[in-house]
Amino acid sequence: MHGHIHAQVAYLNVENPFLHDFLRDLRPTYELPGRYALTHDLLDAEAADVFLRETERLQLSKLLTMFKDGWEDRLKRSIYGCVAAGIDTFPIIMSQDDLTGERGNADKCLDIAVSTLKLMGVPDAKNFIALTTDNPTTMQTFRRRFQNKFFWILTFACFLHSINTLIGEIASYPLIKK
């Protein structure tokens, strides 16, 4: 079941008769869960287990960098995410928040970052040494306010976002288009 969830197999396949036959051939005594059990019981249990393990890993880690970014998904929702990353470890997704219909201003971003740190068990952000965001004015203000709250954390604008903007401007130059 873990493989089915982590491989992101479409949930429609759970009720596929060919999959049932295949699994019955592999293991005749295995009862394949239905779509409801998969999405409401097993997936919730897996999410809770991952949250507990990642929270513990975050609390034991040191010298982390927090990355905060926002984007718009295909449904035009305004999504903001917080990720913690360290050297030689996999990143930890701390939160994804839907700010659709709300003002995605610096104060709201700061509230989300602080509540995320509390949720993950590090309200004082003692494990972090840096914060990186993209560089619009909202995030510039957010970085300043975050650093006022957590004065030891260094804040940076992501250079990749800056390069992306620069390349976009170069590519739009008429002589380059030829």
VMD Tcl script that builds the backbone (N, CA, C; Angstrom):
set m [mol new atoms 534]
animate dup $m
set s [atomselect $m all]
$s set {name element resname resid chain x y z} {
  {N N MET 1 A 0.822 -1.191 0.000}
  {CA C MET 1 A 0.000 0.000 0.000}
  {C C MET 1 A 0.868 1.259 0.000}
  {N N HIS 2 A 1.978 1.235 0.772}
  {CA C HIS 2 A 2.861 2.402 0.782}
  {C C HIS 2 A 3.355 2.700 -0.639}
  {N N GLY 3 A 3.697 1.661 -1.368}
  {CA C GLY 3 A 4.167 1.853 -2.736}
  {C C GLY 3 A 3.106 2.457 -3.627}
  {N N HIS 4 A 1.865 2.032 -3.429}
  {CA C HIS 4 A 0.751 2.556 -4.225}
  {C C HIS 4 A 0.566 4.050 -3.971}
  {N N ILE 5 A 0.670 4.453 -2.715}
  {CA C ILE 5 A 0.489 5.866 -2.363}
  {C C ILE 5 A 1.664 6.691 -2.862}
  {N N HIS 6 A 2.881 6.244 -2.578}
  {CA C HIS 6 A 4.056 7.040 -2.916}
  {C C HIS 6 A 4.347 7.068 -4.409}
  {N N ALA 7 A 3.876 6.082 -5.156}
  {CA C ALA 7 A 4.065 6.088 -6.604}
  {C C ALA 7 A 3.049 6.986 -7.293}
  {N N GLN 8 A 2.126 7.552 -6.561}
  {CA C GLN 8 A 1.103 8.458 -7.066}
  {C C GLN 8 A 0.257 7.810 -8.153}
  {N N VAL 9 A -0.072 6.563 -7.971}
  {CA C VAL 9 A -0.953 5.866 -8.895}
  {C C VAL 9 A -2.344 6.457 -8.737}
  {N N ALA 10 A -3.024 6.686 -9.844}
  {CA C ALA 10 A -4.361 7.287 -9.780}
  {C C ALA 10 A -5.285 6.414 -8.939}
  {N N TYR 11 A -6.115 7.065 -8.148}
  {CA C TYR 11 A -6.996 6.331 -7.247}
  {C C TYR 11 A -8.067 5.542 -7.988}
  {N N LEU 12 A -8.291 5.850 -9.234}
  {CA C LEU 12 A -9.235 5.059 -10.020}
  {C C LEU 12 A -8.742 3.628 -10.187}
  {N N ASN 13 A -7.424 3.443 -10.200}
  {CA C ASN 13 A -6.862 2.108 -10.382}
  {C C ASN 13 A -7.157 1.178 -9.219}
  {N N VAL 14 A -7.506 1.740 -8.074}
  {CA C VAL 14 A -7.796 0.904 -6.913}
  {C C VAL 14 A -8.990 -0.002 -7.198}
  {N N GLU 15 A -9.924 0.479 -7.991}
  {CA C GLU 15 A -11.116 -0.317 -8.302}
  {C C GLU 15 A -11.035 -0.960 -9.685}
  {N N ASN 16 A -9.861 -0.988 -10.265}
  {CA C ASN 16 A -9.659 -1.577 -11.577}
  {C C ASN 16 A -9.683 -3.103 -11.454}
  {N N PRO 17 A -10.551 -3.778 -12.207}
  {CA C PRO 17 A -10.641 -5.248 -12.081}
  {C C PRO 17 A -9.350 -5.962 -12.489}
  {N N PHE 18 A -8.604 -5.399 -13.423}
  {CA C PHE 18 A -7.344 -6.025 -13.830}
  {C C PHE 18 A -6.315 -5.965 -12.701}
  {N N LEU 19 A -6.308 -4.853 -11.971}
  {CA C LEU 19 A -5.423 -4.741 -10.814}
  {C C LEU 19 A -5.825 -5.753 -9.743}
  {N N HIS 20 A -7.143 -5.907 -9.531}
  {CA C HIS 20 A -7.624 -6.901 -8.558}
  {C C HIS 20 A -7.163 -8.302 -8.951}
  {N N ASP 21 A -7.300 -8.650 -10.227}
  {CA C ASP 21 A -6.867 -9.975 -10.689}
  {C C ASP 21 A -5.364 -10.161 -10.517}
  {N N PHE 22 A -4.608 -9.125 -10.856}
  {CA C PHE 22 A -3.155 -9.198 -10.736}
  {C C PHE 22 A -2.744 -9.408 -9.283}
  {N N LEU 23 A -3.328 -8.630 -8.371}
  {CA C LEU 23 A -2.987 -8.770 -6.954}
  {C C LEU 23 A -3.481 -10.095 -6.383}
  {N N ARG 24 A -4.612 -10.582 -6.872}
  {CA C ARG 24 A -5.121 -11.876 -6.418}
  {C C ARG 24 A -4.164 -12.996 -6.833}
  {N N ASP 25 A -3.561 -12.848 -8.023}
  {CA C ASP 25 A -2.572 -13.838 -8.470}
  {C C ASP 25 A -1.307 -13.776 -7.617}
  {N N LEU 26 A -0.895 -12.559 -7.242}
  {CA C LEU 26 A 0.310 -12.407 -6.427}
  {C C LEU 26 A 0.108 -12.883 -4.999}
  {N N ARG 27 A -1.018 -12.481 -4.434}
  {CA C ARG 27 A -1.285 -12.809 -3.033}
  {C C ARG 27 A -2.799 -13.020 -2.871}
  {N N PRO 28 A -3.252 -14.243 -2.942}
  {CA C PRO 28 A -4.690 -14.526 -2.936}
  {C C PRO 28 A -5.423 -14.053 -1.678}
  {N N THR 29 A -4.748 -13.955 -0.556}
  {CA C THR 29 A -5.445 -13.579 0.682}
  {C C THR 29 A -5.517 -12.067 0.900}
  {N N TYR 30 A -4.856 -11.276 0.042}
  {CA C TYR 30 A -4.826 -9.821 0.239}
  {C C TYR 30 A -6.135 -9.189 -0.219}
  {N N GLU 31 A -6.717 -8.396 0.653}
  {CA C GLU 31 A -7.936 -7.647 0.335}
  {C C GLU 31 A -7.546 -6.226 -0.051}
  {N N LEU 32 A -7.710 -5.888 -1.297}
  {CA C LEU 32 A -7.383 -4.540 -1.758}
  {C C LEU 32 A -8.423 -3.550 -1.222}
  {N N PRO 33 A -7.984 -2.451 -0.596}
  {CA C PRO 33 A -8.953 -1.486 -0.067}
  {C C PRO 33 A -9.660 -0.744 -1.195}
  {N N GLY 34 A -10.853 -0.274 -0.894}
  {CA C GLY 34 A -11.585 0.534 -1.858}
  {C C GLY 34 A -11.062 1.957 -1.878}
  {N N ARG 35 A -11.618 2.750 -2.773}
  {CA C ARG 35 A -11.174 4.139 -2.914}
  {C C ARG 35 A -11.405 4.935 -1.635}
  {N N TYR 36 A -12.544 4.726 -0.975}
  {CA C TYR 36 A -12.841 5.476 0.247}
  {C C TYR 36 A -11.831 5.134 1.353}
  {N N ALA 37 A -11.597 3.848 1.558}
  {CA C ALA 37 A -10.645 3.440 2.602}
  {C C ALA 37 A -9.245 3.970 2.294}
  {N N LEU 38 A -8.887 3.959 1.020}
  {CA C LEU 38 A -7.561 4.448 0.641}
  {C C LEU 38 A -7.422 5.941 0.912}
  {N N THR 39 A -8.407 6.728 0.484}
  {CA C THR 39 A -8.279 8.184 0.604}
  {C C THR 39 A -8.587 8.705 1.993}
  {N N HIS 40 A -9.404 8.004 2.765}
  {CA C HIS 40 A -9.793 8.532 4.072}
  {C C HIS 40 A -9.073 7.875 5.248}
  {N N ASP 41 A -8.759 6.623 5.144}
  {CA C ASP 41 A -8.116 5.935 6.264}
  {C C ASP 41 A -6.607 5.790 6.054}
  {N N LEU 42 A -6.236 5.108 4.998}
  {CA C LEU 42 A -4.822 4.806 4.782}
  {C C LEU 42 A -4.004 6.052 4.445}
  {N N LEU 43 A -4.539 6.925 3.596}
  {CA C LEU 43 A -3.797 8.128 3.230}
  {C C LEU 43 A -3.665 9.072 4.417}
  {N N ASP 44 A -4.718 9.207 5.218}
  {CA C ASP 44 A -4.640 10.036 6.426}
  {C C ASP 44 A -3.624 9.469 7.414}
  {N N ALA 45 A -3.630 8.147 7.575}
  {CA C ALA 45 A -2.672 7.515 8.489}
  {C C ALA 45 A -1.243 7.704 7.986}
  {N N GLU 46 A -1.046 7.576 6.680}
  {CA C GLU 46 A 0.292 7.772 6.103}
  {C C GLU 46 A 0.744 9.222 6.273}
  {N N ALA 47 A -0.154 10.179 6.052}
  {CA C ALA 47 A 0.186 11.602 6.213}
  {C C ALA 47 A 0.553 11.907 7.661}
  {N N ALA 48 A -0.187 11.350 8.607}
  {CA C ALA 48 A 0.115 11.574 10.027}
  {C C ALA 48 A 1.466 10.970 10.399}
  {N N ASP 49 A 1.754 9.790 9.877}
  {CA C ASP 49 A 3.033 9.140 10.156}
  {C C ASP 49 A 4.199 9.959 9.595}
  {N N VAL 50 A 4.059 10.434 8.371}
  {CA C VAL 50 A 5.108 11.257 7.757}
  {C C VAL 50 A 5.290 12.548 8.539}
  {N N PHE 51 A 4.188 13.177 8.951}
  {CA C PHE 51 A 4.274 14.423 9.720}
  {C C PHE 51 A 5.057 14.212 11.014}
  {N N LEU 52 A 4.760 13.141 11.734}
  {CA C LEU 52 A 5.462 12.874 12.996}
  {C C LEU 52 A 6.955 12.628 12.775}
  {N N ARG 53 A 7.280 11.852 11.742}
  {CA C ARG 53 A 8.693 11.567 11.471}
  {C C ARG 53 A 9.447 12.819 11.024}
  {N N GLU 54 A 8.813 13.622 10.180}
  {CA C GLU 54 A 9.474 14.834 9.695}
  {C C GLU 54 A 9.595 15.886 10.795}
  {N N THR 55 A 8.613 15.969 11.674}
  {CA C THR 55 A 8.690 16.896 12.803}
  {C C THR 55 A 9.856 16.524 13.706}
  {N N GLU 56 A 9.995 15.238 13.991}
  {CA C GLU 56 A 11.110 14.782 14.829}
  {C C GLU 56 A 12.453 15.063 14.151}
  {N N ARG 57 A 12.524 14.798 12.853}
  {CA C ARG 57 A 13.766 15.040 12.115}
  {C C ARG 57 A 14.117 16.530 12.107}
  {N N LEU 58 A 13.103 17.389 11.965}
  {CA C LEU 58 A 13.335 18.835 11.981}
  {C C LEU 58 A 13.849 19.297 13.338}
  {N N GLN 59 A 13.247 18.773 14.408}
  {CA C GLN 59 A 13.643 19.180 15.756}
  {C C GLN 59 A 15.068 18.754 16.090}
  {N N LEU 60 A 15.545 17.672 15.490}
  {CA C LEU 60 A 16.897 17.184 15.757}
  {C C LEU 60 A 17.948 17.793 14.827}
  {N N SER 61 A 17.506 18.468 13.786}
  {CA C SER 61 A 18.431 19.041 12.806}
  {C C SER 61 A 18.968 20.386 13.268}
  {N N LYS 62 A 20.108 20.750 12.740}
  {CA C LYS 62 A 20.753 22.035 13.052}
  {C C LYS 62 A 21.158 22.716 11.750}
  {N N LEU 63 A 21.403 24.015 11.825}
  {CA C LEU 63 A 21.915 24.808 10.711}
  {C C LEU 63 A 21.048 24.686 9.456}
  {N N LEU 64 A 19.749 24.837 9.634}
  {CA C LEU 64 A 18.811 24.709 8.526}
  {C C LEU 64 A 18.563 26.052 7.843}
  {N N THR 65 A 18.147 25.979 6.600}
  {CA C THR 65 A 17.691 27.147 5.855}
  {C C THR 65 A 16.215 26.960 5.557}
  {N N MET 66 A 15.419 27.993 5.814}
  {CA C MET 66 A 14.000 27.955 5.476}
  {C C MET 66 A 13.822 28.627 4.117}
  {N N PHE 67 A 13.085 27.956 3.255}
  {CA C PHE 67 A 12.725 28.517 1.958}
  {C C PHE 67 A 11.228 28.780 1.971}
  {N N LYS 68 A 10.833 29.957 1.540}
  {CA C LYS 68 A 9.411 30.295 1.466}
  {C C LYS 68 A 9.146 30.848 0.082}
  {N N ASP 69 A 8.135 30.312 -0.570}
  {CA C ASP 69 A 7.805 30.770 -1.913}
  {C C ASP 69 A 6.306 30.647 -2.124}
  {N N GLY 70 A 5.819 31.413 -3.045}
  {CA C GLY 70 A 4.414 31.369 -3.399}
  {C C GLY 70 A 4.262 31.167 -4.889}
  {N N TRP 71 A 3.162 30.566 -5.280}
  {CA C TRP 71 A 2.895 30.354 -6.694}
  {C C TRP 71 A 1.400 30.223 -6.891}
  {N N GLU 72 A 1.008 30.178 -8.149}
  {CA C GLU 72 A -0.393 30.002 -8.506}
  {C C GLU 72 A -0.516 28.657 -9.193}
  {N N ASP 73 A -1.452 27.827 -8.728}
  {CA C ASP 73 A -1.592 26.510 -9.338}
  {C C ASP 73 A -2.522 26.585 -10.550}
  {N N ARG 74 A -2.814 25.444 -11.145}
  {CA C ARG 74 A -3.649 25.408 -12.353}
  {C C ARG 74 A -5.070 25.894 -12.108}
  {N N LEU 75 A -5.519 25.796 -10.876}
  {CA C LEU 75 A -6.865 26.268 -10.535}
  {C C LEU 75 A -6.861 27.730 -10.114}
  {N N LYS 76 A -5.728 28.398 -10.314}
  {CA C LYS 76 A -5.560 29.823 -9.985}
  {C C LYS 76 A -5.642 30.092 -8.489}
  {N N ARG 77 A -5.274 29.095 -7.672}
  {CA C ARG 77 A -5.215 29.301 -6.227}
  {C C ARG 77 A -3.839 29.840 -5.863}
  {N N SER 78 A -3.792 30.687 -4.869}
  {CA C SER 78 A -2.543 31.276 -4.396}
  {C C SER 78 A -1.984 30.386 -3.289}
  {N N ILE 79 A -0.920 29.659 -3.582}
  {CA C ILE 79 A -0.343 28.673 -2.668}
  {C C ILE 79 A 1.017 29.176 -2.185}
  {N N TYR 80 A 1.241 29.090 -0.881}
  {CA C TYR 80 A 2.540 29.431 -0.295}
  {C C TYR 80 A 3.075 28.211 0.434}
  {N N GLY 81 A 4.356 27.961 0.281}
  {CA C GLY 81 A 4.964 26.812 0.930}
  {C C GLY 81 A 6.198 27.184 1.719}
  {N N CYS 82 A 6.447 26.421 2.791}
  {CA C CYS 82 A 7.657 26.568 3.610}
  {C C CYS 82 A 8.396 25.237 3.599}
  {N N VAL 83 A 9.686 25.298 3.307}
  {CA C VAL 83 A 10.526 24.104 3.258}
  {C C VAL 83 A 11.773 24.363 4.095}
  {N N ALA 84 A 12.200 23.358 4.838}
  {CA C ALA 84 A 13.456 23.429 5.592}
  {C C ALA 84 A 14.464 22.518 4.901}
  {N N ALA 85 A 15.666 23.035 4.705}
  {CA C ALA 85 A 16.701 22.237 4.046}
  {C C ALA 85 A 18.015 22.388 4.794}
  {N N GLY 86 A 18.754 21.307 4.822}
  {CA C GLY 86 A 20.069 21.301 5.450}
  {C C GLY 86 A 21.069 20.626 4.532}
  {N N ILE 87 A 22.298 20.570 4.961}
  {CA C ILE 87 A 23.355 19.961 4.167}
  {C C ILE 87 A 23.257 18.444 4.273}
  {N N ASP 88 A 23.343 17.777 3.147}
  {CA C ASP 88 A 23.342 16.308 3.065}
  {C C ASP 88 A 22.095 15.658 3.650}
  {N N THR 89 A 20.958 16.345 3.613}
  {CA C THR 89 A 19.697 15.747 4.049}
  {C C THR 89 A 18.614 16.108 3.047}
  {N N PHE 90 A 17.577 15.317 3.035}
  {CA C PHE 90 A 16.436 15.639 2.192}
  {C C PHE 90 A 15.685 16.816 2.803}
  {N N PRO 91 A 15.116 17.688 1.973}
  {CA C PRO 91 A 14.349 18.814 2.520}
  {C C PRO 91 A 13.085 18.332 3.220}
  {N N ILE 92 A 12.602 19.154 4.137}
  {CA C ILE 92 A 11.384 18.855 4.891}
  {C C ILE 92 A 10.324 19.866 4.486}
  {N N ILE 93 A 9.230 19.386 3.949}
  {CA C ILE 93 A 8.117 20.278 3.623}
  {C C ILE 93 A 7.384 20.561 4.919}
  {N N MET 94 A 7.455 21.809 5.358}
  {CA C MET 94 A 6.844 22.174 6.637}
  {C C MET 94 A 5.385 22.569 6.472}
  {N N SER 95 A 5.043 23.247 5.387}
  {CA C SER 95 A 3.640 23.624 5.192}
  {C C SER 95 A 3.391 24.023 3.755}
  {N N GLN 96 A 2.141 23.881 3.368}
  {CA C GLN 96 A 1.613 24.452 2.138}
  {C C GLN 96 A 0.290 25.086 2.515}
  {N N ASP 97 A 0.169 26.373 2.255}
  {CA C ASP 97 A -1.016 27.106 2.678}
  {C C ASP 97 A -1.695 27.747 1.480}
  {N N ASP 98 A -3.011 27.629 1.449}
  {CA C ASP 98 A -3.815 28.233 0.394}
  {C C ASP 98 A -4.249 29.616 0.853}
  {N N LEU 99 A -3.735 30.648 0.210}
  {CA C LEU 99 A -4.088 32.025 0.559}
  {C C LEU 99 A -5.043 32.636 -0.458}
  {N N THR 100 A -5.741 31.799 -1.204}
  {CA C THR 100 A -6.695 32.294 -2.182}
  {C C THR 100 A -7.765 33.109 -1.474}
  {N N GLY 101 A -8.031 34.286 -1.982}
  {CA C GLY 101 A -9.047 35.156 -1.393}
  {C C GLY 101 A -8.541 35.980 -0.229}
  {N N GLU 102 A -7.330 35.724 0.217}
  {CA C GLU 102 A -6.734 36.510 1.293}
  {C C GLU 102 A -5.626 37.362 0.693}
  {N N ARG 103 A -5.298 38.382 1.371}
  {CA C ARG 103 A -4.204 39.226 0.891}
  {C C ARG 103 A -2.879 38.561 1.266}
  {N N GLY 104 A -2.112 38.228 0.253}
  {CA C GLY 104 A -0.808 37.608 0.496}
  {C C GLY 104 A 0.238 38.665 0.810}
  {N N ASN 105 A 0.043 39.369 1.909}
  {CA C ASN 105 A 0.980 40.437 2.264}
  {C C ASN 105 A 2.052 39.914 3.219}
  {N N ALA 106 A 2.988 40.771 3.564}
  {CA C ALA 106 A 4.120 40.373 4.407}
  {C C ALA 106 A 3.668 39.916 5.789}
  {N N ASP 107 A 2.678 40.593 6.359}
  {CA C ASP 107 A 2.193 40.195 7.686}
  {C C ASP 107 A 1.575 38.803 7.656}
  {N N LYS 108 A 0.797 38.511 6.615}
  {CA C LYS 108 A 0.183 37.188 6.486}
  {C C LYS 108 A 1.268 36.122 6.302}
  {N N CYS 109 A 2.267 36.419 5.494}
  {CA C CYS 109 A 3.381 35.471 5.299}
  {C C CYS 109 A 4.130 35.228 6.601}
  {N N LEU 110 A 4.327 36.281 7.390}
  {CA C LEU 110 A 5.003 36.132 8.683}
  {C C LEU 110 A 4.160 35.293 9.636}
  {N N ASP 111 A 2.852 35.546 9.683}
  {CA C ASP 111 A 1.961 34.747 10.535}
  {C C ASP 111 A 2.029 33.272 10.164}
  {N N ILE 112 A 2.027 32.988 8.874}
  {CA C ILE 112 A 2.088 31.598 8.411}
  {C C ILE 112 A 3.425 30.966 8.793}
  {N N ALA 113 A 4.521 31.692 8.606}
  {CA C ALA 113 A 5.841 31.147 8.954}
  {C C ALA 113 A 5.938 30.858 10.446}
  {N N VAL 114 A 5.449 31.775 11.277}
  {CA C VAL 114 A 5.503 31.583 12.733}
  {C C VAL 114 A 4.619 30.413 13.150}
  {N N SER 115 A 3.405 30.321 12.590}
  {CA C SER 115 A 2.520 29.205 12.952}
  {C C SER 115 A 3.076 27.876 12.447}
  {N N THR 116 A 3.756 27.896 11.310}
  {CA C THR 116 A 4.395 26.681 10.795}
  {C C THR 116 A 5.502 26.214 11.728}
  {N N LEU 117 A 6.312 27.147 12.197}
  {CA C LEU 117 A 7.379 26.791 13.141}
  {C C LEU 117 A 6.801 26.206 14.426}
  {N N LYS 118 A 5.703 26.782 14.921}
  {CA C LYS 118 A 5.052 26.243 16.124}
  {C C LYS 118 A 4.521 24.840 15.865}
  {N N LEU 119 A 3.862 24.656 14.721}
  {CA C LEU 119 A 3.295 23.356 14.373}
  {C C LEU 119 A 4.373 22.280 14.282}
  {N N MET 120 A 5.539 22.654 13.780}
  {CA C MET 120 A 6.628 21.694 13.618}
  {C C MET 120 A 7.455 21.513 14.889}
  {N N GLY 121 A 7.103 22.213 15.965}
  {CA C GLY 121 A 7.767 22.006 17.251}
  {C C GLY 121 A 9.034 22.808 17.465}
  {N N VAL 122 A 9.257 23.833 16.651}
  {CA C VAL 122 A 10.428 24.706 16.830}
  {C C VAL 122 A 9.971 26.174 16.805}
  {N N PRO 123 A 9.150 26.579 17.785}
  {CA C PRO 123 A 8.585 27.934 17.752}
  {C C PRO 123 A 9.626 29.041 17.845}
  {N N ASP 124 A 10.784 28.727 18.415}
  {CA C ASP 124 A 11.828 29.748 18.546}
  {C C ASP 124 A 12.791 29.747 17.358}
  {N N ALA 125 A 12.586 28.863 16.398}
  {CA C ALA 125 A 13.400 28.767 15.175}
  {C C ALA 125 A 14.883 28.601 15.473}
  {N N LYS 126 A 15.203 27.954 16.580}
  {CA C LYS 126 A 16.605 27.808 16.992}
  {C C LYS 126 A 17.411 26.922 16.043}
  {N N ASN 127 A 16.744 26.127 15.231}
  {CA C ASN 127 A 17.437 25.223 14.313}
  {C C ASN 127 A 17.828 25.902 13.001}
  {N N PHE 128 A 17.352 27.121 12.795}
  {CA C PHE 128 A 17.536 27.786 11.510}
  {C C PHE 128 A 18.622 28.853 11.580}
  {N N ILE 129 A 19.343 28.980 10.470}
  {CA C ILE 129 A 20.355 30.036 10.367}
  {C C ILE 129 A 20.065 30.976 9.207}
  {N N ALA 130 A 19.163 30.583 8.291}
  {CA C ALA 130 A 18.918 31.417 7.117}
  {C C ALA 130 A 17.488 31.258 6.617}
  {N N LEU 131 A 17.038 32.276 5.914}
  {CA C LEU 131 A 15.735 32.295 5.246}
  {C C LEU 131 A 15.957 32.799 3.831}
  {N N THR 132 A 15.408 32.089 2.849}
  {CA C THR 132 A 15.526 32.499 1.452}
  {C C THR 132 A 14.139 32.566 0.834}
  {N N THR 133 A 13.867 33.672 0.142}
  {CA C THR 133 A 12.603 33.843 -0.580}
  {C C THR 133 A 12.922 34.435 -1.946}
  {N N ASP 134 A 11.882 34.557 -2.780}
  {CA C ASP 134 A 12.076 35.327 -4.001}
  {C C ASP 134 A 12.103 36.806 -3.623}
  {N N ASN 135 A 12.101 37.717 -4.590}
  {CA C ASN 135 A 12.428 39.091 -4.227}
  {C C ASN 135 A 11.389 40.156 -4.591}
  {N N PRO 136 A 10.089 39.848 -4.657}
  {CA C PRO 136 A 9.155 40.964 -4.827}
  {C C PRO 136 A 9.076 41.773 -3.529}
  {N N THR 137 A 8.454 42.923 -3.593}
  {CA C THR 137 A 8.425 43.808 -2.420}
  {C C THR 137 A 7.748 43.152 -1.224}
  {N N THR 138 A 6.737 42.318 -1.466}
  {CA C THR 138 A 6.079 41.616 -0.357}
  {C C THR 138 A 7.074 40.743 0.393}
  {N N MET 139 A 7.883 40.000 -0.338}
  {CA C MET 139 A 8.849 39.107 0.302}
  {C C MET 139 A 10.025 39.873 0.899}
  {N N GLN 140 A 10.380 41.004 0.335}
  {CA C GLN 140 A 11.420 41.834 0.942}
  {C C GLN 140 A 10.967 42.300 2.326}
  {N N THR 141 A 9.709 42.749 2.394}
  {CA C THR 141 A 9.152 43.186 3.678}
  {C C THR 141 A 9.033 42.007 4.636}
  {N N PHE 142 A 8.589 40.858 4.117}
  {CA C PHE 142 A 8.489 39.655 4.951}
  {C C PHE 142 A 9.843 39.297 5.538}
  {N N ARG 143 A 10.903 39.300 4.729}
  {CA C ARG 143 A 12.238 38.951 5.228}
  {C C ARG 143 A 12.686 39.914 6.320}
  {N N ARG 144 A 12.414 41.190 6.129}
  {CA C ARG 144 A 12.788 42.186 7.139}
  {C C ARG 144 A 12.055 41.926 8.453}
  {N N ARG 145 A 10.760 41.650 8.378}
  {CA C ARG 145 A 9.970 41.406 9.595}
  {C C ARG 145 A 10.353 40.083 10.249}
  {N N PHE 146 A 10.650 39.083 9.440}
  {CA C PHE 146 A 11.088 37.792 9.976}
  {C C PHE 146 A 12.406 37.964 10.724}
  {N N GLN 147 A 13.313 38.743 10.154}
  {CA C GLN 147 A 14.609 38.961 10.802}
  {C C GLN 147 A 14.466 39.806 12.066}
  {N N ASN 148 A 13.492 40.705 12.113}
  {CA C ASN 148 A 13.233 41.455 13.349}
  {C C ASN 148 A 12.772 40.521 14.463}
  {N N LYS 149 A 11.985 39.506 14.097}
  {CA C LYS 149 A 11.478 38.553 15.094}
  {C C LYS 149 A 12.557 37.546 15.492}
  {N N PHE 150 A 13.309 37.064 14.521}
  {CA C PHE 150 A 14.370 36.075 14.749}
  {C C PHE 150 A 15.683 36.711 14.279}
  {N N PHE 151 A 16.291 37.508 15.128}
  {CA C PHE 151 A 17.404 38.381 14.743}
  {C C PHE 151 A 18.657 37.645 14.297}
  {N N TRP 152 A 18.862 36.404 14.700}
  {CA C TRP 152 A 20.073 35.660 14.347}
  {C C TRP 152 A 19.981 35.023 12.962}
  {N N ILE 153 A 18.804 35.032 12.367}
  {CA C ILE 153 A 18.621 34.381 11.072}
  {C C ILE 153 A 18.990 35.347 9.947}
  {N N LEU 154 A 19.862 34.886 9.065}
  {CA C LEU 154 A 20.251 35.668 7.896}
  {C C LEU 154 A 19.184 35.503 6.822}
  {N N THR 155 A 18.840 36.575 6.131}
  {CA C THR 155 A 17.810 36.493 5.094}
  {C C THR 155 A 18.422 36.827 3.740}
  {N N PHE 156 A 17.970 36.084 2.728}
  {CA C PHE 156 A 18.513 36.243 1.381}
  {C C PHE 156 A 17.397 36.204 0.351}
  {N N ALA 157 A 17.621 36.933 -0.741}
  {CA C ALA 157 A 16.765 36.793 -1.919}
  {C C ALA 157 A 17.351 35.673 -2.774}
  {N N CYS 158 A 16.507 34.855 -3.327}
  {CA C CYS 158 A 16.957 33.722 -4.139}
  {C C CYS 158 A 17.561 34.229 -5.450}
  {N N PHE 159 A 18.809 33.884 -5.697}
  {CA C PHE 159 A 19.468 34.366 -6.910}
  {C C PHE 159 A 18.896 33.706 -8.162}
  {N N LEU 160 A 18.319 32.514 -8.037}
  {CA C LEU 160 A 17.738 31.850 -9.207}
  {C C LEU 160 A 16.517 32.605 -9.724}
  {N N HIS 161 A 15.708 33.160 -8.802}
  {CA C HIS 161 A 14.583 33.980 -9.243}
  {C C HIS 161 A 15.098 35.216 -9.981}
  {N N SER 162 A 16.167 35.804 -9.480}
  {CA C SER 162 A 16.743 36.989 -10.130}
  {C C SER 162 A 17.278 36.641 -11.512}
  {N N ILE 163 A 17.938 35.498 -11.643}
  {CA C ILE 163 A 18.457 35.065 -12.943}
  {C C ILE 163 A 17.306 34.814 -13.906}
  {N N ASN 164 A 16.230 34.193 -13.423}
  {CA C ASN 164 A 15.063 33.928 -14.251}
  {C C ASN 164 A 14.487 35.231 -14.798}
  {N N THR 165 A 14.373 36.246 -13.939}
  {CA C THR 165 A 13.864 37.547 -14.370}
  {C C THR 165 A 14.799 38.173 -15.399}
  {N N LEU 166 A 16.092 38.102 -15.146}
  {CA C LEU 166 A 17.080 38.671 -16.057}
  {C C LEU 166 A 17.034 37.986 -17.420}
  {N N ILE 167 A 16.965 36.670 -17.431}
  {CA C ILE 167 A 16.902 35.928 -18.694}
  {C C ILE 167 A 15.617 36.265 -19.441}
  {N N GLY 168 A 14.506 36.424 -18.706}
  {CA C GLY 168 A 13.248 36.817 -19.337}
  {C C GLY 168 A 13.351 38.174 -20.006}
  {N N GLU 169 A 14.030 39.111 -19.355}
  {CA C GLU 169 A 14.209 40.442 -19.950}
  {C C GLU 169 A 15.124 40.376 -21.167}
  {N N ILE 170 A 16.175 39.589 -21.089}
  {CA C ILE 170 A 17.084 39.446 -22.230}
  {C C ILE 170 A 16.355 38.798 -23.403}
  {N N ALA 171 A 15.579 37.760 -23.130}
  {CA C ALA 171 A 14.868 37.052 -24.190}
  {C C ALA 171 A 13.808 37.921 -24.852}
  {N N SER 172 A 13.301 38.925 -24.163}
  {CA C SER 172 A 12.280 39.792 -24.755}
  {C C SER 172 A 12.888 40.931 -25.577}
  {N N TYR 173 A 14.196 41.080 -25.557}
  {CA C TYR 173 A 14.880 42.127 -26.310}
  {C C TYR 173 A 14.755 41.805 -27.804}
  {N N PRO 174 A 14.338 42.794 -28.638}
  {CA C PRO 174 A 14.046 42.520 -30.055}
  {C C PRO 174 A 15.186 41.858 -30.832}
  {N N LEU 175 A 16.435 42.251 -30.597}
  {CA C LEU 175 A 17.539 41.644 -31.349}
  {C C LEU 175 A 17.753 40.177 -30.977}
  {N N ILE 176 A 17.424 39.802 -29.757}
  {CA C ILE 176 A 17.581 38.410 -29.316}
  {C C ILE 176 A 16.516 37.525 -29.959}
  {N N LYS 177 A 15.330 38.078 -30.194}
  {CA C LYS 177 A 14.227 37.289 -30.750}
  {C C LYS 177 A 14.499 36.839 -32.180}
  {N N LYS 178 A 15.397 37.533 -32.885}
  {CA C LYS 178 A 15.662 37.204 -34.301}
  {C C LYS 178 A 16.380 35.923 -34.466}
}
mol reanalyze $m
mol bondsrecalc $m
mol representation Tube
mol addrep $m
